[in-house]
C-alpha cells in the first residue's frame, strides 16, 4: 500500500529531491553520494545568492540603498557558509575522489551554472551603485571620509566590499580543495591546468572600491612611514 505523503513532503517535494542522486547500486564508490549531494547543496546556495543579487541591483536602480544593503547582507551570509559546505568534500580520500572524478566524464566544477551566473552578474552591481554616488556628487573616498553623513551609501558600500571579498575567499577555498584532492600541477577534466584557478582568486568585482581604501589611507596620512617610533 502506498503511503500518503505529508503536506511537508508535498511542499518540499522530498521524493523528487531525494531522487536526484544516484542509487546505491549506481555509485562509483560509497562517497560519490557525498560528492553529489554537497555539490547539489552548493547549487541551491548559488540560486539564492543570485536571487538576492538581482533584488539588490533592482533596489539600487530604484534608489533604495537600504533595501539593497539588506539583500546583499543575505548574499554575504551565504558566501560565508559556502566554504564550510565544500569542507565536507574533504572526508573523501583522494583515491576515491579520482574514482568519482572519472565518473564525471568531461564534467568539471568550472561548469557550475550557479557559480558562473554569479561570476557574470556580480560586476553589474557596480553601475547602479556608481549612479547612486553620482546623484549625490560623491566618490567612494568621499563616503569613507564621512561615513555617518552618508550612512546608507557607506553601509551598502561595505556590503559590496564584503561580497567581493567573500567571493574571492570562496574561490581561494575551492582552490585549496582542488590542491588537496587532485593537486595543482595537473590538468582539469577540461584540459586546463589546475594552476589556472589561482588567477581567478585574484579577480575583483569592484576594483574602484578597493582602491578607495588605499586612497583613504593616504588621505589620513597613515601610510607607512619607516621612521622609528618617537622620532
trRosetta pair geometry for C-beta under 8 A, 3 or more apart (Angstrom, degrees):
i j d omega theta_ij theta_ji phi_ij phi_ji
5 9 4.2 -123 -170 88 100 126
5 10 5.1 122 118 -56 125 85
5 14 8.0 174 -148 46 117 103
5 15 7.1 -77 -100 -28 136 122
6 9 4.7 98 53 6 77 100
6 10 7.0 -142 95 -3 42 87
7 10 5.6 -55 -147 38 34 112
7 11 6.1 31 156 -19 68 108
8 11 6.0 -60 -146 38 27 106
8 12 6.0 5 165 1 67 113
8 14 7.7 30 124 -23 80 126
9 12 6.3 -61 -133 51 25 96
9 13 7.7 86 165 -92 53 11
9 14 4.6 -71 -142 25 77 118
9 15 6.8 60 174 -25 107 87
10 13 7.1 14 -179 -76 28 53
12 17 6.8 -47 144 -6 88 146
13 16 4.6 -22 160 38 104 116
13 17 5.7 116 104 -27 80 97
14 17 5.3 -59 -138 42 33 114
14 18 5.7 17 170 -6 72 112
15 18 6.5 -63 -138 46 20 96
15 19 6.1 15 159 -18 59 119
16 19 5.7 -70 -146 41 26 110
16 20 7.0 44 154 -45 62 96
17 20 6.1 -46 -166 0 31 116
18 21 7.2 -42 -171 18 46 104
20 40 6.6 125 112 -126 130 153
21 33 5.9 61 173 -137 137 80
21 36 5.1 129 -132 110 94 136
21 37 6.2 -9 -92 -67 137 83
21 40 7.5 -100 -76 -14 92 152
22 26 4.1 -132 -176 91 105 117
22 27 5.4 140 106 -74 130 67
22 32 6.5 -11 45 118 140 120
22 33 6.9 -122 57 -87 92 74
22 36 6.5 160 5 -28 94 168
23 26 4.7 87 55 4 77 109
23 27 7.7 -125 93 -27 42 81
24 27 6.2 -39 -160 -1 34 115
27 30 6.4 72 130 -98 148 25
27 32 4.4 172 -155 52 92 124
27 33 6.1 -41 -105 -40 135 87
28 32 4.9 112 41 -62 84 146
28 99 5.1 176 139 148 118 98
28 100 5.7 164 67 -94 133 52
28 102 7.6 163 -157 72 157 88
28 103 4.1 -121 -46 -60 149 146
29 32 5.5 124 56 -26 62 96
29 96 4.8 -133 100 -147 158 101
29 99 4.9 67 -17 101 127 145
29 100 6.6 -89 37 -57 105 85
30 33 6.9 -45 171 16 50 105
30 96 7.9 -44 51 -148 72 142
31 34 4.8 -36 -163 30 70 119
31 35 6.3 75 140 -23 78 97
31 91 7.2 -163 -133 103 126 90
31 92 4.4 143 157 -112 148 98
31 93 7.6 158 8 20 161 72
31 96 5.0 68 45 144 130 142
31 97 7.9 -50 105 -71 133 57
31 100 6.9 -83 97 -52 89 133
32 35 5.3 -50 -149 37 40 116
32 36 6.2 37 154 -19 69 106
32 99 7.7 -93 -66 108 105 99
32 100 4.9 171 -104 -108 83 105
32 103 6.6 -11 -122 60 135 158
33 36 5.9 -56 -144 39 29 108
33 37 6.1 25 160 -15 66 110
34 37 6.1 -61 -143 40 25 106
34 38 6.1 23 163 -18 64 111
34 88 6.7 -142 -174 144 106 102
34 89 7.1 151 137 -112 105 50
34 91 6.6 -99 -177 70 162 114
34 92 6.2 -176 85 -61 133 107
35 38 6.2 -59 -147 35 22 108
35 39 6.6 11 160 -9 60 111
35 89 6.5 68 -110 -127 67 93
35 92 6.4 34 -64 -61 99 156
35 97 7.6 144 -89 -124 132 68
35 100 4.9 111 0 -171 171 156
36 39 6.2 -65 -151 41 27 104
36 40 6.3 26 154 -19 65 110
37 40 5.6 -58 -147 38 31 111
37 41 6.3 36 154 -22 66 103
38 41 5.7 -52 -151 33 31 113
38 42 6.6 34 150 -21 63 104
38 85 6.2 148 -161 161 87 85
38 86 6.6 109 167 -109 123 46
38 88 5.2 -167 -102 81 129 116
38 89 5.5 -167 103 -65 167 87
39 42 5.4 -46 -148 32 38 116
39 43 6.6 42 152 -22 64 99
39 109 7.7 -127 -124 -107 122 90
39 112 7.8 -131 -165 -103 102 112
40 43 5.7 -49 -151 31 35 112
40 44 6.8 36 150 -18 63 101
41 44 5.7 -56 -157 33 35 112
41 45 6.7 37 147 -19 66 101
41 85 5.7 -154 110 -159 122 128
42 45 5.5 -51 -152 34 37 113
42 46 6.4 39 149 -20 67 104
42 82 6.5 79 -130 -146 89 96
42 85 5.7 155 -79 120 83 141
42 86 6.8 46 -82 -66 131 90
42 112 7.4 -50 117 -142 120 140
42 114 7.2 177 132 69 78 142
43 46 5.4 -49 -148 35 35 116
43 47 6.5 44 150 -27 64 100
43 112 6.8 -149 -92 -157 89 98
43 113 7.3 47 -137 55 109 88
43 114 4.9 167 -140 -11 62 138
44 47 5.4 -45 -150 27 35 117
44 48 6.9 32 153 -14 63 101
45 48 5.9 -59 -156 38 34 107
45 49 6.3 37 148 -22 68 106
45 78 5.1 157 -169 -165 98 113
45 81 7.1 -150 -128 88 139 109
45 82 5.6 161 133 -93 158 97
45 85 6.8 -138 -23 -22 151 165
45 114 7.5 106 77 156 64 153
46 49 5.4 -52 -146 35 34 116
46 50 6.4 36 155 -21 66 103
46 112 7.1 169 -53 158 168 115
46 113 7.8 143 117 91 145 65
46 114 2.5 86 117 165 149 132
46 115 6.1 -79 -114 -52 143 50
46 117 7.0 114 165 52 112 112
46 118 6.2 -110 -150 -29 94 121
47 50 5.9 -54 -153 33 29 110
47 51 6.7 31 150 -20 62 103
47 114 6.0 -74 -49 -111 59 122
48 51 5.5 -51 -151 32 37 113
48 52 6.4 30 155 -13 68 106
48 74 7.7 -105 154 148 105 112
48 78 6.0 176 91 -87 114 151
49 52 6.0 -61 -151 41 30 106
49 53 6.1 31 153 -21 67 108
49 75 5.3 83 -142 -135 77 82
49 78 5.1 -141 -74 92 96 151
49 79 7.2 92 -113 -56 129 82
49 114 7.4 95 49 179 113 106
49 118 5.9 0 116 -93 129 125
50 53 5.6 -52 -142 36 32 112
50 54 6.3 32 159 -18 65 105
50 114 6.8 -124 -28 -146 123 79
50 117 5.3 -3 -98 121 133 131
50 118 6.4 -113 -76 -73 83 78
50 121 6.6 91 -131 41 86 161
51 54 6.0 -60 -153 36 28 109
51 55 6.4 24 152 -16 64 109
52 55 5.5 -55 -145 39 34 111
52 56 6.2 39 153 -24 67 104
52 71 4.7 171 -169 -179 81 85
52 72 7.1 151 150 -82 109 29
52 74 4.7 -145 -123 86 150 115
52 75 4.6 -166 103 -61 132 86
52 78 7.7 165 25 6 145 134
53 56 5.6 -51 -147 34 31 113
53 57 6.5 31 154 -18 64 104
53 71 7.5 164 -76 144 18 114
53 72 7.8 66 -103 -99 56 70
53 75 6.0 83 -64 -96 77 138
53 118 7.0 156 -25 -123 160 77
53 121 5.7 100 126 124 143 127
53 122 7.0 -75 -143 -92 144 55
53 125 6.9 -100 -165 -61 91 124
54 57 5.8 -52 -149 35 31 110
54 58 6.4 32 153 -18 64 106
54 121 7.5 -48 -68 -173 77 144
55 58 5.6 -53 -146 37 33 112
55 59 6.3 36 153 -22 65 105
55 67 7.9 -103 153 151 94 101
55 71 4.4 -161 96 -126 105 147
56 59 5.7 -55 -150 34 30 112
56 60 6.6 29 153 -18 64 104
56 67 8.0 -176 -119 122 50 73
56 68 4.5 84 -159 -153 72 74
56 71 3.8 -158 -68 92 82 126
56 72 4.9 82 -114 -54 146 84
56 75 7.1 -41 -28 -21 144 134
56 125 6.5 0 110 -122 114 126
57 60 5.8 -54 -151 35 33 110
57 61 6.4 33 152 -19 66 105
57 68 7.6 96 -57 -127 16 109
57 124 6.5 10 -115 113 144 99
57 125 5.4 -115 -88 -103 93 77
57 128 5.9 130 -157 21 70 148
58 61 5.6 -53 -148 36 32 112
58 62 6.3 25 153 -13 65 109
59 62 5.7 -61 -147 43 31 108
59 64 4.4 -86 -172 78 84 104
59 65 7.4 135 135 -91 104 16
59 67 3.9 -146 -142 96 138 107
59 68 3.9 -170 92 -63 120 77
59 71 6.3 167 4 4 141 135
60 63 7.6 47 -179 -70 33 21
60 64 7.3 -105 -74 57 24 60
60 65 6.7 51 -108 -94 71 60
60 68 4.6 63 -55 -91 81 152
60 125 7.0 109 13 -158 157 79
60 128 3.7 109 117 130 121 125
60 129 5.8 -55 -151 -68 147 60
60 131 7.7 115 154 58 101 104
60 132 6.0 -90 -161 -39 91 128
60 156 7.7 129 -95 -169 105 144
61 128 5.0 -74 -67 -123 66 137
62 67 7.8 -10 71 58 121 138
63 132 7.0 152 -124 -108 59 93
63 135 7.7 -16 -119 33 106 173
64 67 4.2 12 134 25 119 116
64 68 6.3 142 98 -20 72 89
65 68 5.3 -57 -145 40 37 115
65 69 6.2 45 155 -28 69 101
65 132 6.0 111 -72 -160 113 154
65 152 4.2 108 89 152 126 107
65 153 5.7 -61 -151 -80 166 54
65 155 7.7 120 146 68 108 91
65 156 4.5 -90 -170 -41 101 148
66 69 5.7 -50 -152 29 30 115
66 70 6.8 30 151 -18 62 102
66 152 5.4 -65 -60 -135 79 111
66 155 7.9 35 -111 78 59 131
66 156 7.9 -97 -74 -61 26 107
67 70 5.7 -53 -153 33 36 111
67 71 6.6 33 152 -16 67 104
68 71 5.8 -56 -151 37 33 110
68 72 6.3 28 154 -15 66 109
68 156 5.6 37 93 -129 111 121
68 159 7.9 167 127 75 79 142
69 72 5.8 -61 -148 41 29 108
69 73 6.3 38 151 -29 65 103
69 152 7.2 -132 -25 -163 137 68
69 155 5.1 24 -128 120 148 104
69 156 4.6 -101 -75 -88 94 71
69 159 5.2 156 -143 -5 68 150
70 73 5.5 -47 -149 26 32 117
70 74 7.1 34 152 -17 60 99
71 74 5.9 -53 -162 31 36 111
71 75 6.8 41 142 -20 65 102
72 75 5.1 -44 -151 31 44 119
72 76 6.3 43 151 -21 69 102
72 156 7.1 104 27 -147 146 66
72 159 3.8 103 108 150 130 129
72 160 6.6 -49 -154 -66 157 53
72 162 7.6 118 150 66 108 106
72 163 5.8 -81 -164 -49 104 129
73 76 5.7 -55 -151 36 32 111
73 77 6.8 40 148 -24 63 99
73 159 5.8 -73 -63 -123 64 128
74 77 5.6 -46 -153 26 36 114
74 78 6.9 33 151 -13 63 101
75 78 6.0 -63 -162 37 34 108
75 79 6.3 28 148 -18 70 109
75 159 7.9 97 54 173 110 104
75 163 5.6 13 112 -110 128 113
75 166 7.9 151 131 73 86 148
76 79 5.4 -49 -139 38 39 112
76 80 6.3 44 156 -23 65 102
76 159 6.4 -122 -29 -153 136 81
76 162 4.8 12 -117 125 140 120
76 163 5.7 -99 -77 -78 90 68
76 166 5.5 175 -136 -29 73 159
77 80 5.8 -54 -152 33 29 112
77 81 6.5 20 153 -14 63 111
78 81 5.7 -63 -147 40 33 107
78 82 6.2 47 156 -41 69 101
79 82 5.9 -35 -140 12 31 119
79 162 8.0 150 69 143 139 83
79 163 6.6 148 -13 -135 160 56
79 166 3.3 73 131 150 139 131
79 167 6.1 -68 -135 -62 133 57
79 169 7.5 98 159 61 103 106
79 170 5.9 -100 -159 -42 83 127
80 83 7.8 -61 178 23 30 98
80 166 6.3 -67 -58 -133 61 123
81 84 5.7 -66 -167 41 52 112
81 85 6.4 58 141 -30 79 100
82 85 5.4 -47 -152 25 40 117
82 86 6.8 28 157 -10 68 102
82 170 5.3 12 90 -121 128 122
83 86 5.9 -61 -153 42 36 105
83 87 6.6 54 146 -39 66 96
83 169 6.9 -66 -47 133 139 95
83 170 5.8 -142 -59 -115 90 65
83 173 3.9 -15 -127 130 115 175
83 174 7.9 -117 -111 -44 79 67
84 87 5.2 -33 -151 10 40 122
84 88 8.0 53 153 -25 56 86
85 88 6.5 -48 177 12 39 111
86 89 5.4 -25 -173 6 63 117
86 173 6.6 129 70 131 132 113
86 174 6.6 -46 160 -95 173 73
86 177 5.7 -69 151 -72 121 157
87 90 5.7 -39 -174 12 52 118
88 91 6.2 -26 -175 2 54 111
89 92 5.9 -41 179 16 59 114
89 97 7.9 74 169 -111 96 115
89 177 6.2 50 77 -157 130 128
89 181 7.3 -42 136 -65 112 145
90 177 6.9 -114 -68 -127 93 88
90 180 6.6 -3 -119 113 102 148
90 181 7.7 -127 -108 -65 62 102
92 96 5.2 -123 -174 87 91 114
92 97 5.0 113 124 -69 120 87
92 100 7.2 -31 -170 3 151 143
92 181 7.5 29 86 -121 106 119
93 96 4.6 86 58 13 87 101
93 97 6.7 -143 94 -12 43 87
94 97 5.2 -51 -145 31 34 120
94 98 6.7 36 156 -21 65 98
94 180 7.7 -135 -82 143 106 65
94 181 5.5 174 -114 -152 79 53
94 182 7.4 162 -150 -73 99 43
95 98 6.0 -53 -158 30 32 108
95 99 6.9 35 144 -19 62 102
96 99 5.2 -48 -153 31 42 117
96 100 6.4 40 150 -16 69 101
97 100 5.7 -55 -153 38 33 110
97 101 6.0 39 148 -26 67 108
97 181 4.7 -118 158 -166 167 111
97 182 7.0 -129 122 -59 127 83
98 101 5.2 -49 -139 35 35 118
98 102 6.4 36 159 -19 65 101
98 182 7.3 126 -84 -103 85 90
99 102 6.2 -56 -154 34 26 107
99 103 6.8 27 147 -20 60 108
100 103 5.5 -58 -155 34 36 115
100 104 7.0 48 146 -34 65 95
101 104 5.7 -41 -163 11 37 117
101 182 7.1 98 -87 -83 164 128
101 189 6.8 -166 176 -56 94 123
104 107 3.5 -110 174 56 102 110
104 108 7.2 115 141 -59 142 42
104 189 6.3 -115 92 -52 121 174
105 189 7.7 100 108 177 39 141
106 189 5.6 170 -151 148 42 110
106 190 7.1 85 -178 -89 87 60
107 111 6.4 -103 -155 38 64 141
107 189 6.5 21 70 90 40 154
108 111 5.3 106 67 -6 73 98
108 188 5.4 63 -131 162 134 120
108 189 4.9 -164 -71 56 101 103
108 190 5.0 -53 -18 -31 161 105
109 112 5.6 -3 -173 -30 59 110
109 115 7.5 41 166 14 81 160
109 174 7.2 -170 140 -169 152 126
110 188 6.8 64 -10 154 128 162
110 190 6.1 -55 51 -9 140 149
110 192 7.4 48 -35 45 166 143
111 116 7.7 -36 -169 -28 26 134
112 115 3.8 56 91 16 122 113
112 116 6.2 160 86 -12 65 87
113 116 5.9 -64 -146 43 29 107
113 117 6.2 34 156 -25 66 106
114 117 5.7 -53 -148 31 30 112
114 118 6.7 26 156 -15 63 104
115 118 5.9 -59 -155 36 31 109
115 119 6.3 33 150 -22 66 109
116 119 5.3 -49 -143 35 36 118
116 120 6.3 29 159 -13 66 106
117 120 6.1 -63 -149 41 28 104
117 121 5.8 11 161 -8 68 118
118 121 6.0 -63 -130 47 26 100
118 122 5.7 44 168 -44 65 104
118 167 6.9 -167 145 -122 124 127
119 122 6.4 -35 -138 10 16 116
120 123 7.7 -70 180 28 29 98
120 124 7.9 22 140 -19 61 112
121 124 5.6 -60 -165 26 51 118
121 125 7.9 58 148 -31 73 89
122 125 6.6 -50 -175 8 41 109
122 163 7.2 -175 -143 141 106 118
122 164 7.6 125 176 -95 126 70
122 167 6.6 7 -113 -60 157 171
122 205 4.5 -89 139 -114 114 136
123 126 5.9 -28 -177 0 60 116
123 205 5.0 -151 -83 -153 64 80
123 206 7.7 173 -124 -62 63 63
124 127 6.5 -35 -169 18 54 109
125 128 6.5 -62 -161 44 47 100
125 129 6.1 42 149 -18 76 114
125 160 6.6 -168 120 -123 130 109
125 205 7.5 26 46 159 105 129
125 206 7.9 -53 82 -68 98 117
126 129 5.8 -68 -150 43 31 109
126 130 5.9 33 157 -24 71 109
126 205 7.1 -172 -48 152 111 85
126 206 5.6 169 -93 -106 110 89
126 208 7.4 110 -152 30 124 121
127 130 5.7 -54 -143 35 27 111
127 131 6.5 30 155 -21 62 104
128 131 5.4 -49 -148 33 37 116
128 132 6.7 43 152 -23 65 98
129 132 5.6 -48 -154 30 37 113
129 133 6.7 36 148 -16 65 101
129 156 6.9 -172 -126 135 108 120
129 157 7.4 126 -171 -92 130 71
129 160 6.4 31 -98 -76 165 156
130 133 5.6 -52 -154 36 36 113
130 134 6.2 37 149 -22 67 107
130 208 7.9 48 -91 72 111 159
131 134 5.4 -53 -143 37 34 114
131 135 6.4 42 156 -28 65 100
132 135 6.0 -48 -152 24 29 114
132 136 7.4 3 156 4 58 105
132 153 6.4 178 131 -111 118 105
132 156 7.7 -15 96 90 160 156
133 136 6.5 -81 -165 49 33 93
133 138 4.6 -108 -164 79 80 89
133 139 6.5 74 171 -107 133 21
133 140 7.0 -46 -113 -56 153 58
133 142 8.0 132 -160 55 106 117
133 143 7.2 -83 -118 -39 106 124
133 153 6.7 115 -89 -155 73 137
134 137 7.1 35 -166 -79 37 31
134 138 7.7 -115 -66 46 21 61
136 150 7.3 143 122 -120 158 120
136 153 7.4 -113 37 -49 150 155
138 142 4.3 -138 -153 80 83 136
138 143 5.7 78 165 -51 133 86
138 150 6.5 103 -117 -112 165 159
138 153 7.0 77 86 136 156 167
139 142 4.8 107 48 -1 69 101
139 143 7.4 -134 94 -3 42 84
139 212 7.2 -177 144 -112 93 120
140 143 5.7 -54 -153 34 37 112
140 144 6.5 38 150 -20 67 104
140 157 6.4 146 -134 -142 93 141
140 208 6.2 148 -4 138 142 93
140 209 5.6 -163 -132 -112 158 60
140 212 3.6 -80 109 -89 122 163
141 144 5.5 -54 -150 36 35 114
141 145 6.4 39 151 -25 66 103
141 212 4.9 -147 -63 -148 68 94
141 215 4.8 -63 -97 107 124 133
141 216 6.1 -174 -135 -66 79 78
141 219 6.8 127 -168 -31 116 150
142 145 5.7 -53 -151 30 32 114
142 146 7.0 -24 167 29 65 97
142 150 7.5 69 122 -6 88 157
143 146 7.1 -87 -148 62 26 67
143 147 6.6 58 162 -99 68 59
143 150 4.8 -100 -127 88 80 141
143 153 5.2 -112 -122 114 133 114
143 154 5.1 179 172 -83 105 76
143 157 5.9 122 115 -11 152 158
144 147 6.6 2 -142 -62 28 92
144 154 7.6 136 -84 -122 39 99
144 212 6.1 165 -20 153 137 108
144 213 7.4 173 -106 -98 153 48
144 215 7.9 133 50 84 149 95
144 216 4.5 -84 134 -88 148 135
145 216 7.2 -159 -65 -120 67 96
145 219 7.0 -70 -89 128 105 153
146 149 3.9 -11 150 30 117 122
146 150 6.0 87 98 4 90 96
147 150 6.6 -85 -146 60 28 78
147 151 6.7 66 155 -99 67 56
147 154 4.1 100 -148 -130 82 160
148 151 5.8 8 -149 -70 36 97
148 154 7.8 -25 -52 12 23 159
150 153 4.5 -36 160 48 104 115
150 154 5.4 119 98 -32 82 95
151 154 5.5 -58 -141 37 28 113
151 155 6.1 23 164 -16 66 107
152 155 6.1 -57 -147 37 26 106
152 156 6.3 24 154 -15 62 110
153 156 5.7 -56 -145 40 31 112
153 157 6.1 36 154 -23 65 107
154 157 5.7 -55 -149 35 28 113
154 158 6.5 29 153 -20 63 105
155 158 5.6 -51 -149 34 33 113
155 159 6.7 33 152 -18 64 102
156 159 5.7 -54 -152 35 34 110
156 160 6.5 37 150 -20 66 103
157 160 5.6 -51 -150 34 34 114
157 161 6.5 35 151 -18 65 103
157 209 6.4 180 -167 -132 94 121
158 161 5.6 -50 -147 36 34 112
158 162 6.3 36 151 -21 64 106
159 162 5.4 -51 -145 37 34 114
159 163 6.3 39 153 -23 65 102
160 163 5.7 -51 -150 32 31 112
160 164 6.5 30 152 -16 63 105
160 205 7.9 -130 179 97 88 122
160 206 5.8 49 152 -18 113 166
160 209 6.2 -161 107 -83 117 169
161 164 5.7 -56 -150 38 32 111
161 165 6.1 29 153 -16 67 109
161 206 7.1 -102 -89 74 56 134
161 209 5.4 -146 -82 144 91 134
161 210 7.5 138 -128 -74 98 66
161 213 8.0 98 -127 -52 143 126
162 165 5.6 -55 -143 42 31 110
162 166 5.9 33 156 -22 66 109
163 166 5.7 -54 -141 37 27 111
163 167 6.3 25 159 -18 63 105
163 205 7.3 -40 108 46 99 151
164 167 6.1 -56 -148 35 26 107
164 168 6.5 26 153 -16 61 108
164 204 6.0 35 -173 -156 124 74
164 205 4.6 -136 -108 39 100 105
164 206 5.2 -106 -69 28 148 99
164 209 7.2 155 10 70 156 133
164 210 7.6 -120 118 -52 151 106
165 168 5.7 -58 -151 39 31 111
165 169 6.2 32 152 -21 66 108
166 169 5.5 -53 -145 37 31 113
166 170 6.3 36 153 -22 64 102
167 170 5.6 -48 -148 33 33 114
167 171 6.5 33 152 -18 63 103
167 205 6.9 62 53 -25 146 123
168 171 5.8 -56 -152 36 32 110
168 172 6.4 33 150 -20 65 105
168 201 6.2 82 -165 -171 79 57
168 202 7.7 49 -140 -108 114 15
168 203 7.2 -170 -101 67 89 63
168 204 7.2 -5 -70 -94 128 62
169 172 5.5 -52 -148 35 34 113
169 173 6.3 34 153 -19 66 104
170 173 5.7 -54 -148 37 31 110
170 174 6.4 33 152 -19 64 105
171 174 5.6 -52 -148 37 33 113
171 175 6.4 41 149 -24 63 102
171 197 7.5 -169 178 178 93 91
171 200 5.2 -130 -172 123 140 103
171 201 4.9 -171 113 -99 111 61
171 203 7.5 27 41 41 174 102
172 175 5.4 -50 -152 31 34 116
172 176 6.6 33 150 -18 65 102
172 201 4.8 83 -80 -136 76 118
173 176 5.6 -51 -150 35 34 112
173 177 6.6 40 148 -22 64 101
174 177 5.4 -49 -151 32 36 115
174 178 6.5 37 150 -18 66 101
174 197 7.3 -124 108 -174 98 134
175 178 5.7 -53 -151 36 33 111
175 179 6.2 36 149 -22 65 106
175 184 7.9 30 -176 -94 88 116
175 197 4.9 170 -107 126 93 121
175 198 6.3 97 -140 -85 144 58
175 200 7.8 176 -66 68 116 102
175 201 5.7 -32 -25 -63 149 126
176 179 5.3 -49 -145 35 34 117
176 180 6.2 32 155 -19 65 106
177 180 5.8 -57 -148 37 29 108
177 181 6.1 7 162 -4 66 115
178 181 6.3 -68 -138 46 25 96
178 182 5.9 -42 -171 45 67 100
178 183 7.9 -66 145 58 71 17
178 184 7.0 85 116 -83 102 72
178 194 5.5 -175 153 -162 128 121
178 197 6.1 93 46 27 159 168
179 182 7.9 -72 -107 59 9 60
179 183 6.4 31 -153 -129 47 26
179 184 5.2 -8 -108 -42 84 100
179 194 7.6 155 -80 143 57 132
182 186 5.9 -110 151 64 96 139
182 194 6.5 178 98 -83 111 154
183 186 5.2 82 85 0 103 115
183 194 6.8 132 104 53 53 156
184 193 7.9 49 172 164 66 88
184 194 4.7 -138 -137 99 48 112
184 195 4.9 83 171 -76 100 73
184 197 7.7 -117 -126 43 97 109
184 198 7.5 48 -149 -41 134 113
185 193 8.0 -20 -142 -159 31 103
185 194 7.5 -52 -7 49 15 110
185 195 7.1 37 -87 -45 46 112
186 193 7.4 154 93 -142 25 63
186 194 5.6 31 65 -3 71 121
187 190 7.9 -135 167 68 92 51
187 191 5.4 -12 179 -144 132 34
187 192 6.5 131 -157 61 80 24
187 193 5.8 -57 -101 -89 63 45
187 194 7.0 -174 -128 -26 13 77
188 191 6.9 -46 69 22 71 19
188 192 4.9 -7 34 59 113 80
188 193 7.5 50 -6 120 82 3
188 194 5.8 126 -54 -79 83 71
192 196 5.2 -67 163 33 105 149
193 196 5.2 117 75 -21 79 95
194 197 5.9 -24 178 3 58 115
195 198 5.6 -25 -178 4 61 117
196 199 5.9 -34 -173 15 55 113
196 200 7.7 56 138 -16 67 98
197 200 5.6 -51 -164 30 49 116
197 201 7.1 59 143 -30 70 96
198 201 5.7 -42 -159 18 42 117
198 202 7.5 30 151 -10 64 101
199 202 6.3 -66 -166 36 39 104
199 203 7.3 56 140 -44 67 95
200 203 5.3 -33 -158 -2 47 121
204 207 4.8 106 98 -72 133 75
204 210 6.0 -63 -152 -8 152 143
206 209 4.1 19 133 16 117 118
206 210 6.8 136 102 -15 74 85
207 210 5.6 -56 -150 38 41 110
207 211 6.1 43 153 -22 72 105
208 211 5.6 -53 -147 36 32 113
208 212 6.5 40 151 -29 63 102
209 212 5.6 -45 -150 25 33 117
209 213 7.4 41 150 -23 59 94
210 213 5.9 -46 -163 21 39 113
210 214 7.4 33 145 -10 63 100
211 214 5.7 -56 -161 37 43 110
211 215 6.2 45 144 -22 72 106
212 215 5.2 -51 -145 37 37 116
212 216 6.4 44 153 -25 66 99
213 216 5.7 -48 -152 30 31 113
213 217 6.8 36 148 -20 61 101
214 217 5.5 -50 -154 30 37 115
214 218 6.6 34 150 -15 66 103
215 218 5.7 -54 -151 38 35 110
215 219 6.1 37 150 -23 67 108
216 219 5.4 -53 -143 36 33 114
216 220 6.3 30 159 -17 66 105
217 220 6.2 -58 -149 36 26 106
217 222 5.8 -92 -162 73 71 90
217 223 5.6 100 139 -78 97 71
218 221 7.7 37 175 -71 34 29
218 223 5.3 27 -101 -52 59 124
227 231 4.8 -114 170 65 115 135
228 231 5.5 94 67 -17 76 115
